[in-house]
Amino acid sequence: MLPPEPFVLDGRQALLDAQSAFTGTSVVRGFYNVCWYGTVTSDERGCFGVVDPTLALADCVGDVLEVVYYPTLVREFSVRSIRVYVIGSQQDLGSELGITRRCYMTLEHLAIEPILASIGVVS
């Protein structure tokens, strides 16, 4: 059995520790739909994401992505962001990127999904 790769170990840390580990500059790929997923899709509960293999972000498996969300002006004016390691893919995910519940809660309430967010690849 292969040992876990460093990004997986970083993603399993507490939220703020994982965010500190996922440092780097982000190159924006565009705006994509983001949803959240539970443990039925992946056992990983840290700062992780899953992409749909048939949609635009399929080539991001193995990358750290920065998800930047701009809430509507009606609710509040602030920008929220989270960085996740894309651990794999899942057919029929329902959006281009699914992130863990905890990461999604950093961006928006779980009841509001999917959201449109800016996605950038961190290098």
C-alpha positions, 0 to 999 in steps of 0.5 A: 500500500502506498503512503498518503501523498502530502496534500492528502495529509495536509487536507486532513488537518484542522481547517485553518491548518489545511488552509495554511498548508495550501499556500501559493498563487491562484490562477483563475480558471473561471466561474463554475457551479459548486455543491457539497457532498457527504461521506457517501461520495468520499470518506475524507472529511477535511479540505477536499473536493471531488469533480465530475469526470465529464465536466470542465474541471475533470483535469483538476484531480490532484490539484489544490483549488481556490474556491472564491464565492461572492455572496449576493448584495442583498444578504451581505457584501463580503468575499469568502474563499476556501482552498481544497485538494481535489482527491478524485472524481464522481460521476453525476455529481450535479455540479463541476465541483463538490466540496466537503460540508465543512468547506462549503459552510465556509462559503454559504449555508448548506441549504443554498446550493449549488453556488456559482464561484470562481475557481482557481488552480493554486501553484 
